[in-house]
Amino acid sequence: MGRDMMTSFLVRFAIALSCLTASAVAPAGAQQVAQPAAAASTDVSLQAPSAAQAAAAPTATTPSATAAPSAESGARGGKAVATGLDELSPLGMFLKADTVVKAVMIALALASVASWTILIAKSMEFSVLRRRLVAALRKLSSAKSLAEAQLALGQGKREGKNVAAVLLQAAISEARLSAGLNSDEGIKERAASSFIEIVRAEARRVRVGMGLLATVGAISPFVGLFGTVWGIMNSFIGISKSQTTNLAVVAPGIAEALLATAIGLAAAIPAVIIYNHFSRVTKGYLELVNRASGATGRLLSRDLDRSHSSIHARAAE
């Protein structure tokens, strides 16, 4: 019994001693291991950059590298948006359109330019014609004979180059050709017939360009609609080929087609307005021409009455 207790005590003492020995040897071993490792690290640092620096460099460059792709992707996104907006601008849609749609747009643009050109040209023309005709009407109203009116209008001067001077010249020519005839009514009828022809010729002359305005105003919407139908047809063909109904794929073609209709309306609406405007202006101008025709006819009638009164006076003497 006592021998067993002694044995257990010795075992426990041996275990405790071994633990103390192990705890004392472990720090020394760690120092011995650390010294060669430090030496090895010193040698490696002398030969090449430290691993810490190598690791720090990627770590330091990682944010900038991350920021660079993000900035580049942002720039690409901005360029993509700008490119999309350029493609959806009127000029971009025109350049991307089909050949037939382009031809329609160009034709409608030329028609619109022609309408505005007619507006400017005929506005200047009617302004000059109306001013000259009003001045000629005053002179015809104040004249007492055809000869006096002819002198007042001034043949060969700029003021004489109007329809009133033409009417006056026709009346004088008819009076000379009918000299010696006793039928005053016949002279007046022939002069009135000449006046009607002159008035009609003047009406045809001042209406030059009105037919083009009427044509542009009438057919431009339908021409634009033709371009739209053609463009939408091509868009549907493109959809079938691409096998997608994505709006980004469908929208540009439809927008190009609708641009043709917009240009057609932009050409037709001003043309109709300009045509109606000049219809009213032409009507007012032709009323002045008719007044000049009546004033010239009255002067011819006065000359005929004077000639007959002078003949009767001579016969009485």
Secondary structure, DSSP 8 states (H G I E B T S, - for coil): -HHHHHHHHHHHHHHHHHHHHHHHHHHHHHHHHHHHHHHHHHHHHHHS--HHHHHHHHHHHHHHHHHHHHHHHHHHHHHHHHHHHHHTSHHHHHHHS-HHHHHHHHHHHHHHHHHHHHHHHHHHHHHHHHHHHHHHHHHHHH-SSHHHHHHHHTTTSGGGSSHHHHHHHHHHHHHHHTTT---HHHHHHHHHHHHHHHHHHHHHHHTTTHHHHHHHHHHHHHHHHHHHHHHHHHHHHHHHHHT---HHHHHHHHHHHHHHHHHHHHHHHHHHHHHHHHHHHHHHHHHHHHHHHHHHHHHHHHHHHHHHHHHHHHHH-
